[in-house]
Amino acid sequence: MTSGNPSAADLKAIFGTDRKPDAETTHRLGSFEVTMANGQITAIHRAGQEIARGLTYLLRDKDWATCPADSDMPHAAGKIDVQGRIDASGIAFSYSLTVEPDGHDALTVRSIGVAKSDFLANRIGLTILHPVPDTVGVPLEIRHLGGGHTQCQFPRHIQPSQPAFDIAALSYPLPDGATLQITFEATNPDGTPVCFEMEDQRNWGDASYKTYIGSLLDPWPFAVKAGAVFKQSIRIAVSPASKVRSKTRTTVHKPRPFRLPELGASIPLGQGPEALLNITHHGAPPAAFVSAYLRSDRIDPDDLQAIKDVAELLSCPLRLELEIHGKPKETVPQVARKIRGCGLNVAQILACPAPYLKSYQPGGDWPDVEPLEVFYARVRDGFPTAAIGGGMLTYFTEINRKWPPTDTIDFIGHAYCPIIHASDDKTILQNAATLPLMADTIAAHARGLPYDLISASLSMRSNPYGAVPVPNPEGRRMAMAQADPREGGAFAGLWMLAIAEKLGQTHARSFCVGALAGPASIYDACAKDGRRPSFDAFAALANLAGADRQTFDAEVARLRTTTYAQAWAALRHLHV
């Protein structure tokens, strides 16, 4: 693959699509290097130091999906100008973005957005990302819209709610001892001032904290009328380090002795027959266990039989992930009888009440669900020989907002998807850095309990933040996509290796990546051998269970120079 003009075949082999990654350009503005891609700021550096992991203009629709934008960057001397347009799902919107130096050590980003139609939105405007791990635990000063100040720090353990509210300015030290000052200004269409707010994006699997326009405390979605104008700006300024530098930074994550967790093979909802067909026709991968996803209201005997056959063919214990719909008192015994009736020998199960498949703000209105202690007791009664898990079938966000009672469960788990907020190649690989921080937070809440990452995939298997994951018939790189095209390319294999490398630094007992069927499948019936490139990474990781750092690194190096040589040459500059 030539870096300048890769062929469609090369792109397909690496990314599972012949769509090129967004081209990046770097612009020197004062003392800053501003990297742009697809009309958005993807990074800001100064003196080789990362100042921001992104500074973007986004419109999030009523389901929190990011509306795709088309943009132009007309030539402008000494500054960056962007003209953007959104026309999707009944939303018409245009915006302009200007980035220019304000002296040598300051940079200002200004935006004006104009609604061209009536629509509902959850967020419109500027967002800045503070990079992890550089900012974790760092002292932080907040100036509020009314003029008051708060002294705090970027949280170490991942926060379920916003760590900072009512933000007009932020100030904190950089790794080299300099001070970064960020000032925010914004007005509503009616001219009233708007504050910014911060969330701990690690909660969603992003390697950053995010400061964004508006507040999650305000009602959403909100109605936008055609003609509404949104004005905002962010100013970034750096003050040089003093000659005497104080010690303000602490160790973020102390890695344990490296040990690779055992790897399981996933069967997505309703995909038992397809999984069985794949391993029968195209070869069975090694795996420590099989993990099948079920819904209590969609139990299919043919699906259960196929799941049983897969576990027997792989000579693996069976784990279940189970949505409980309806009243648990009635539903749990009913579904347990159906599962036992098909002869499934369940080694462990993580069940979840259906209302908890959606996400709720920590201080918001939660559904009326029986206490989890009672719920887990029902599950244990239904599956008396199985280990009973607590946690969520969705993502870390949800478990961090509703911790299970640890004295009633045998293990704890959640799923992971790296494209909840952004879907570019670099962000996906960067986001793997959050996994050790998730594990640290899990350990703080559930000391001594085994920890399983029950699912990790590039494609979003469920959407707790909206109706469903976003359909992706054109195979684009998009946030919250139901099917990510990179599952079909070598990218997925390299991503699996990156996930495993981070998990090996934690106390995680097991993990699942990819799947035996569905969007994240390691199989492709159209391929010559029926397998996607990710099959090789999956098989290698399964065989490496319990491996130390030296053994793991040697196998990764082998794969990068053989199976994934072409992809590694194209992507190695993105690995962090």
HUGIBEL-V448173 format. One record per pair of residues at least 12 apart in sequence whose C-alpha atoms are under 10 Angstrom apart, sorted by the first residue. I is the first residue (numbers start at 1). J is the second residue. Records with the same first field share a line. If there is no record, write none. Layout:
I->J, J
This chain:
1->13, 14, 566, 567, 569, 570
2->566, 569, 570
3->569, 570
5->20
6->18, 20, 570
7->20
8->20
10->489, 566, 567
11->489, 490, 567, 570
12->485, 486, 488, 489, 490
13->486, 488, 489, 490, 491, 532, 533, 564, 566, 567
14->486, 487, 488, 489, 490, 491, 492, 493, 494, 533, 564, 566, 567, 568, 570, 571
15->425, 477, 484, 485, 486, 487, 488, 489, 490, 491, 492, 567
16->475, 484, 485, 486, 487, 488, 489, 490, 491, 492, 532, 533
17->474, 475, 476, 477, 484, 485, 486, 487, 488, 489
18->475, 476, 485
19->475, 476, 477, 485
20->477
21->37, 38, 424, 425, 426, 477
22->36, 37, 38, 39, 424, 425, 477
23->36, 37, 38
24->36, 37, 38, 39, 40, 41, 42
25->37, 38, 41, 42
26->41, 42, 43, 44
27->44, 78, 79, 80
28->45, 46, 78, 79, 100, 101
29->46, 78, 79, 80, 99, 100, 101, 102, 103, 104, 105, 106, 107
30->46, 78, 79, 100, 101, 102, 103, 104, 105, 106, 107
31->45, 46, 47, 101, 103, 104, 105, 106, 107, 238
32->44, 45, 46, 47, 48, 49, 50, 51, 101, 104, 105, 106, 107, 236, 238
33->45, 46, 47, 48, 49, 50, 51
34->46, 51, 52, 54, 55, 80, 99, 107
35->53, 54, 55
36->54, 55, 56, 73, 80
37->424
38->69, 70, 71, 72, 73, 82, 84
39->56, 57, 69, 70, 71, 72, 73, 80, 81, 82, 83, 84, 97
40->54, 55, 56, 57, 58, 69, 71, 82, 84, 97
41->53, 54, 55, 56, 57, 99, 109, 128
42->54, 55, 56, 128, 129, 424, 426, 427
43->55, 56, 128, 129, 131
44->107, 236
46->105, 238
47->176
49->134, 174, 175, 176
50->130, 131, 134, 174, 175
51->129, 130, 131, 134, 174, 180, 236, 238
52->128, 129, 130, 131, 132, 208, 210, 236
53->128, 129, 130, 131, 132, 207, 208, 209, 210, 427, 430
54->127, 128, 129, 130, 131, 208, 210, 427
55->109, 126, 127, 128, 129, 130, 210, 211, 212, 234
56->97, 109, 125, 126, 127, 128, 129, 212
57->69, 84, 95, 96, 97, 111, 112, 113, 124, 125, 126, 127, 128, 212, 213
58->86, 95, 123, 124, 125, 126, 127, 212
59->86, 91, 93, 113, 121, 122, 123, 124, 125, 126
60->120, 121, 122, 123, 124, 125, 221, 421
61->89, 91, 119, 120, 121, 122, 123, 124, 221, 222, 466
62->119, 120, 121, 122, 123, 220, 221, 222, 223, 465, 466, 467
63->120, 121, 122, 221, 463, 464, 465, 466, 467, 468, 469, 470
64->121, 122, 123, 221, 420, 421, 463, 465, 466, 467, 479, 480
65->121, 122, 420, 421, 465, 466, 469, 470, 478, 479, 480, 481
66->122, 123, 124, 420, 421, 422, 470, 478, 479, 480
67->86, 87, 88, 89, 91, 93, 478, 479
68->85, 86, 87, 88, 478, 479
69->83, 84, 85, 86, 87, 88, 93, 94, 95
70->83, 84, 85, 86, 87, 94
71->83, 84, 85, 86, 94, 95, 96
72->84, 85, 96
73->96, 97, 98
76->98, 100
77->100
78->99, 100, 101
79->98, 99, 100, 101, 107, 108
80->97, 98, 99, 100, 101, 109
81->96, 97, 98, 99, 100, 109, 110, 111
82->95, 96, 97, 98, 99, 111
83->95, 96, 97, 98, 111, 112, 113
84->96, 97, 113
85->113, 114, 116
86->115, 116
87->116, 117
89->119
90->117, 118, 119, 120
91->115, 116, 117, 118, 119, 120, 121, 224, 226
92->114, 115, 116, 117, 118, 119, 226
93->113, 114, 115, 116, 117, 118, 119, 226, 227, 228
94->112, 113, 114, 115, 116, 229
95->111, 112, 113, 114, 115, 125, 229, 230, 231
96->110, 111, 112, 113, 114, 231
97->109, 110, 111, 112, 113, 126, 232, 233
98->110, 111, 112, 233
99->111, 233, 234, 235
100->235
101->235, 236, 237
102->235, 236, 237
103->237
104->237, 238
105->236, 237, 238, 239, 240
106->180, 181, 182, 235, 236, 237, 238, 239
107->182, 234, 235, 236, 237, 238
108->182, 183, 184, 233, 234, 235, 236, 237
109->126, 184, 232, 233, 234, 235, 236
110->126, 185, 186, 231, 232, 233, 234, 235
111->125, 126, 186, 230, 231, 232, 233, 234
112->125, 186, 229, 230, 231, 232, 233
113->125, 189, 227, 228, 229, 230, 231, 232
114->189, 225, 226, 227, 228, 229, 230, 231
115->224, 225, 226, 227, 228, 229, 230
116->224, 225, 226, 227, 228, 229
117->224, 225, 226, 227, 228
118->223, 224, 225, 226, 227, 228
119->221, 222, 223, 224, 225, 226
120->220, 221, 222, 223, 224, 225
121->220, 221, 222, 223, 224
122->214, 215, 216, 218, 219, 220, 221, 222, 223
123->212, 213, 214, 215, 216, 220, 221, 222
124->212, 213, 214, 224, 230
125->186, 212, 213, 214, 230, 231, 232, 233
126->184, 186, 196, 211, 212, 213, 214, 231, 232, 233, 234
127->196, 197, 198, 210, 211, 212, 213, 234
128->182, 198, 208, 209, 210, 211, 212, 213, 234
129->198, 199, 201, 206, 207, 208, 209, 210, 211, 212
130->154, 198, 200, 201, 207, 208, 209, 210, 211
131->206, 207, 208, 209, 210, 430
132->201, 202, 206, 207, 208, 209, 252, 430, 431, 433, 434
133->156, 207, 208, 209, 251, 252, 253, 433, 434, 437
134->173, 174, 175, 208, 249, 252
135->153, 154, 155, 156, 172, 173, 174, 175, 208, 209, 249, 252
136->153, 154, 155, 156, 157, 158, 208, 209, 249, 250, 251, 252, 253, 437
137->152, 153, 154, 155, 156, 157, 248, 249, 250, 251, 252
138->152, 153, 154, 155, 156, 172, 173, 174, 175, 248, 249, 250, 252
139->151, 152, 153, 154, 155, 171, 172, 173, 248, 249
140->152, 153, 154, 155, 164, 170, 171, 172, 173
141->153, 154, 169, 170, 171, 172, 173, 181
142->164, 165, 166, 167, 168, 169, 170, 171, 172, 181, 182, 183
143->165, 166, 167, 168, 169, 170, 171, 183, 184
144->164, 165, 166, 167, 168, 169, 170, 195, 196
145->165, 166, 167, 168, 169, 184, 185, 193, 194, 195, 196
146->166, 167, 168, 195
147->167, 168, 169
148->166, 168
149->167, 168, 169, 170
150->164, 167, 170
151->171
152->164
153->172
154->172, 200, 209
155->200, 209
156->200, 250, 251, 252, 253, 437, 440, 441
157->200, 202, 203, 252, 253, 437, 438, 439, 440, 441, 442, 444
158->199, 200, 201, 202, 203, 204, 209, 396, 397, 400, 434, 437, 438, 439, 440, 441, 442
159->199, 200, 201, 202, 203, 397, 400, 401, 441
160->199, 200, 201, 202, 203, 204, 361, 362, 396, 397, 398, 399, 400, 401, 402
161->198, 199, 200, 201, 203, 216, 361, 362, 363, 397, 400, 401
162->197, 198, 199, 200, 201, 209, 210, 211, 215, 216, 217, 361, 362
163->197, 198, 199, 200, 209
164->196, 197, 198, 199, 200, 211
165->195, 196, 197, 198, 199, 211, 214, 215, 216, 217
166->194, 195, 196, 197, 198, 214, 215
167->183, 184, 185, 194, 195, 196, 197, 198, 211, 212, 213, 214, 215
168->182, 183, 184, 185, 186, 194, 195, 196, 197, 234
169->181, 182, 183, 184, 185, 195, 196, 234, 235, 236
170->182, 183, 184, 211, 236
171->183, 236, 237, 238
172->238, 248
173->238, 239, 241, 248, 249
174->238, 239, 240, 241, 248, 249
175->241, 248, 249
176->240, 241, 245
177->239, 240, 241, 242, 243, 244, 245, 246, 247, 248, 249
178->238, 239, 240, 241, 242, 245
179->237, 238, 239, 240, 241, 242
180->236, 237, 238, 239, 240
181->235, 236, 237, 238, 239
182->234, 235, 236, 237, 238
183->196, 233, 234, 235, 236, 237
184->196, 211, 212, 213, 232, 233, 234, 235, 236
185->213, 231, 232, 233, 234, 235
186->213, 214, 230, 231, 232, 233, 234
187->213, 214, 229, 230, 231, 232, 233
188->214, 228, 229, 230, 231, 232
189->224, 225, 227, 228, 229, 230, 231
190->228, 229, 230
191->229, 230, 231
193->231, 232
194->213, 214, 215, 231, 232
195->212, 213, 214, 215
196->211, 212, 213, 214, 215
197->210, 211, 212, 213, 214, 215, 216, 217
198->210, 211, 212, 213, 214, 215, 216
199->211, 212, 215, 216
201->397, 421, 434
202->396, 397, 431, 433, 434, 435, 437, 438
203->395, 396, 397, 398, 399, 400, 401, 434, 437, 438
204->395, 396, 397, 398, 416, 417, 418, 419, 420, 421, 431, 434, 438
205->395, 396, 397, 416, 417, 418, 419, 420, 421, 428, 430, 431, 432, 433, 434, 435, 437, 438
206->417, 418, 419, 420, 421, 422, 427, 428, 429, 430, 431, 432, 433, 434, 435
207->418, 427, 428, 429, 430, 431, 432, 433, 434, 435, 437
208->430, 431, 433, 434
213->232
216->361
217->361, 363, 364
252->436, 437, 440
253->436, 437, 439, 440, 505, 506
254->436, 437, 440, 505, 506
255->436, 440, 502, 504, 505, 506, 507
256->436, 504, 505, 506, 507
257->504, 505, 506, 507, 548, 549
258->501, 502, 503, 504, 505, 506, 507, 546, 547, 548, 549, 550, 552
259->500, 501, 503, 504, 505, 506, 507, 508, 509, 544, 545, 546, 547, 548, 549, 551, 552
260->500, 501, 502, 503, 504, 505, 506, 507, 508, 509, 510, 511, 541, 542, 544, 545, 546, 547, 548, 549, 551, 552
261->288, 452, 453, 500, 501, 503, 504, 505, 506, 507, 508, 509, 510, 511, 512, 541, 542, 544, 545, 546, 547
262->287, 288, 289, 452, 500, 504, 508, 509, 510, 511, 512, 541, 542, 543, 544, 545, 546, 547
263->286, 287, 288, 289, 290, 452, 453, 454, 500, 509, 510, 511, 512, 513, 538, 539, 540, 541, 542, 543, 544, 545, 546
264->286, 287, 288, 289, 290, 291, 316, 317, 318, 319, 453, 454, 455, 510, 511, 512, 513, 514, 515, 538, 541, 542
265->285, 286, 287, 288, 289, 290, 291, 292, 310, 311, 314, 316, 318, 319, 454, 455, 511, 512, 513, 514, 515, 516, 517, 521, 522, 538, 542
266->287, 289, 290, 291, 292, 293, 319, 320, 321, 454, 455, 456, 511, 512, 513, 514, 515, 516, 517, 518, 520, 521
267->290, 291, 292, 293, 294, 307, 310, 320, 321, 514, 515, 516, 517, 518, 520, 521
268->291, 292, 293, 294, 321, 455, 461, 514, 515, 516, 517, 518, 519, 520, 521
269->292, 293, 294, 295, 298, 299, 303, 321, 322, 461, 517, 518
270->292, 293, 294, 295, 298, 299, 300, 302, 303, 304, 306, 307, 517, 518
271->292, 293, 294, 303, 304, 306, 307, 515, 516, 517, 518
272->292, 293, 300, 302, 303, 304, 305, 306, 307, 308, 309, 310, 516, 517, 518
273->302, 303, 304, 305, 306, 307, 309, 310, 517
274->303, 306, 307, 516, 517, 518
275->303, 306, 307, 309, 310, 515, 516, 517, 518, 521, 523
276->303, 305, 306, 307, 308, 309, 310, 311, 313, 516, 517
277->306, 310, 516, 517, 525
278->310, 516, 517, 521, 522, 523, 524, 525, 530, 531
279->310, 313, 314, 516, 517, 523, 530, 531
280->310, 313
281->525, 529, 530
282->523, 524, 525, 528, 529, 530, 531
283->523, 529, 530, 531
284->310, 313, 314, 516, 535, 539
285->314, 516, 522, 535, 536, 538, 539, 540, 542, 543
286->314, 315, 316, 538, 539, 540, 541, 542, 543
287->311, 314, 315, 316, 317, 512, 538, 539, 541, 542, 543, 545
288->314, 315, 316, 317, 318, 510, 511, 512, 542, 543, 545
289->311, 314, 315, 316, 317, 318, 319, 347, 510, 511, 512, 542
290->307, 308, 310, 311, 312, 314, 315, 316, 317, 318, 319, 320, 347, 512, 515, 516
291->307, 311, 316, 317, 318, 319, 320, 321, 346, 347, 348, 349, 454, 455, 512, 515
292->304, 307, 308, 311, 318, 319, 320, 321, 322, 349, 515, 516
293->307, 319, 320, 321, 322, 323, 349, 350, 351, 393
294->320, 321, 322, 323, 324, 335, 351
295->321, 322, 323, 324, 325, 335, 351, 352, 354
296->322, 323, 324, 325, 326, 328, 331, 332, 334, 335, 336, 338, 351, 354
297->323, 324, 325, 326, 331, 335
298->323, 325, 335
299->335, 338, 339
300->338, 339
301->338, 339, 341, 342
302->342
303->342
304->338, 339, 340, 341, 342, 343, 344
305->339, 342, 343, 344
307->344
308->342, 343, 344, 345, 346
309->344
310->516
311->344, 345
316->347
317->344, 345, 346, 347, 348
318->344, 345, 346, 347, 348, 349, 386
319->344, 345, 346, 347, 348, 349, 350, 386, 387, 454
320->346, 347, 348, 349, 350, 351, 386, 389, 454
321->348, 349, 350, 351, 352, 389, 392, 393, 454, 455
322->335, 349, 350, 351, 352, 353, 354, 393
323->350, 351, 352, 353, 354, 355, 356, 357, 392, 393
324->351, 352, 353, 354, 355, 356, 357, 375, 379
325->352, 353, 354, 355
326->353, 354, 355
327->353, 354, 369, 370
328->352, 353, 354, 369, 370, 374, 375, 376, 378, 379
329->370, 374, 375, 378, 379
330->378
331->378
332->351, 375, 378, 379, 380, 381, 382, 383
333->378, 379, 381, 382, 383
334->382
335->382
336->379, 381, 382, 383
337->382, 383
339->382, 383
340->382, 383
345->383, 385, 386
346->383, 384, 385, 386, 387
347->383, 385, 386, 387, 388
348->383, 384, 385, 386, 387, 388, 389, 410, 411
349->379, 380, 383, 386, 387, 388, 389, 390, 410, 411
350->376, 379, 386, 387, 388, 389, 390, 391, 392, 393, 409, 410, 411, 412, 413, 414, 454
351->375, 376, 379, 388, 389, 390, 391, 392, 393
352->372, 375, 376, 379, 389, 390, 391, 392, 393, 394
353->369, 370, 372, 375, 392, 393
354->369, 393
355->367, 368, 369, 464
356->369, 391, 392, 393, 394, 398, 399, 402, 464
357->392, 393, 394, 395, 398, 462, 463, 464, 465
358->394, 398, 462, 463, 464, 465, 466, 467
359->394, 395, 397, 398, 399, 401, 402, 463, 464, 465, 466
360->397, 398, 401, 402, 464, 465
361->397, 398, 401
362->398, 400, 401, 402
363->401
371->404, 405
372->390, 402, 403, 404, 405, 408
373->390, 404, 405, 406, 407, 408, 409
374->408
375->408
376->388, 389, 390, 404, 405, 408, 409
377->408, 409
380->408, 409
386->410
387->409, 410, 411
388->408, 409, 410, 411, 412
389->404, 406, 408, 409, 410, 411, 412, 413, 414, 449, 450, 451, 452
390->403, 404, 405, 406, 408, 409, 410, 411, 412, 413, 414, 451
391->403, 404, 405, 406, 409, 411, 412, 413, 414, 415, 451, 452
392->404, 412, 413, 414, 415, 454
393->413, 414, 415, 416, 454, 455, 461, 462
394->413, 414, 415, 416, 417, 454, 455, 460, 461, 462, 463, 464
395->413, 414, 415, 416, 417, 453, 454, 455, 456, 462, 463, 464
396->413, 414, 415, 416, 417, 435, 438, 439, 441, 442, 453
397->414, 415, 416, 438, 464
398->414, 415, 464
399->412, 413, 414, 415, 442
400->414, 438, 441, 442, 445
403->442, 445, 446
404->445, 446
405->445, 446
406->445, 446, 447, 448, 449
407->446, 449
409->449
410->448, 449, 450, 451
411->446, 448, 449, 450, 451, 452, 509
412->442, 443, 446, 449, 450, 451, 452, 453, 454, 508
413->442, 449, 450, 451, 452, 453, 454, 455, 508, 510, 511
414->451, 452, 453, 454, 455, 456, 511
415->452, 453, 454, 455, 456, 457, 461, 462, 511, 512, 513
416->432, 435, 453, 454, 455, 456, 457, 458, 459, 460, 461, 512, 513
417->431, 432, 455, 456, 457, 458, 459, 460, 461, 462, 480
418->430, 431, 432, 434, 456, 457, 458, 459, 460, 479, 480
419->431, 457, 458, 459, 460, 477, 478, 479, 480, 481, 484
420->458, 459, 460, 463, 465, 469, 478, 479, 480, 481
421->478, 479, 480
422->477, 478, 479, 480
423->458, 476, 477, 478, 479, 480, 481, 484
424->477, 478, 479
425->477, 486, 491, 495, 571, 574, 575
426->571, 573, 574, 575, 576
427->574, 575
428->458, 495, 574, 575
429->491, 494, 495, 496, 498, 499, 571, 574, 575, 576
430->498, 574, 575, 576
431->498, 499, 576
432->495, 496, 498, 499, 500, 501, 502, 503, 575, 576
433->498, 499, 501, 502, 503, 576
434->499, 502, 503
435->453, 499, 500, 501, 502, 503, 504, 505, 506, 508
436->502, 503, 504, 505, 506, 507, 508
437->502, 506
438->506
439->451, 452, 453, 503, 505, 506, 507, 508
440->506, 507
442->507, 508
443->506, 507, 508
448->507
449->507, 508, 509
450->507, 508, 509, 510
451->506, 507, 508, 509, 510, 511
452->507, 508, 509, 510, 511, 512
453->503, 508, 509, 510, 511, 512, 513
454->510, 511, 512, 513
455->510, 511, 512, 513, 514, 515
456->496, 499, 511, 512, 513, 514, 515, 520
457->483, 484, 487, 492, 495, 496, 512, 513, 514, 515, 519, 520, 521
458->480, 481, 482, 483, 484, 485, 486, 487, 492, 495, 496, 513, 514, 519, 520
459->478, 479, 480, 481, 482, 483, 484, 485, 486, 487, 514, 518, 519, 520
460->479, 480, 481, 482, 483, 484, 519, 520
461->480, 481, 482, 483, 518, 519, 520
462->480, 481, 482
463->480, 481, 482
465->480
466->480
468->480, 481, 482
469->481, 482, 483
470->482, 483
471->483, 484
472->484, 485
473->485
482->519, 520
483->518, 519, 520
484->519, 520
485->519, 520
486->520, 534
487->514, 519, 520, 521, 522, 523, 532, 533, 534
488->519, 520, 521, 522, 523, 524, 527, 531, 532, 533, 534
489->522, 532, 533, 534, 564, 567
490->532, 533, 534, 535, 536, 537, 563, 564, 565, 566, 567, 568
491->533, 534, 564, 567, 568, 570, 571
492->513, 514, 520, 522, 532, 533, 534, 535, 537, 538, 567
493->513, 514, 522, 532, 533, 534, 535, 536, 537, 538, 559, 560, 563, 564, 567
494->533, 534, 537, 556, 559, 560, 563, 564, 567, 568, 571, 572, 575
495->513, 534, 537, 575
496->512, 513, 514, 534, 537, 538, 541
497->513, 534, 537, 538, 540, 541, 552, 553, 555, 556, 559, 560
498->556, 575, 576
499->511, 513
500->512, 513, 541, 552
501->549, 552, 553, 556
504->545, 546, 547, 548, 549, 552
505->549
509->545, 546
510->545
512->538, 542
513->534, 537, 538, 541
514->534, 535, 537, 538
515->534, 535, 538
516->535
520->532, 534
521->534, 535
522->534, 535, 536, 537, 538, 539
523->535
533->563, 564
534->563, 564
536->559, 563, 564
537->555, 556, 559, 563, 564
540->552, 555, 556, 559
541->555, 556
560->572
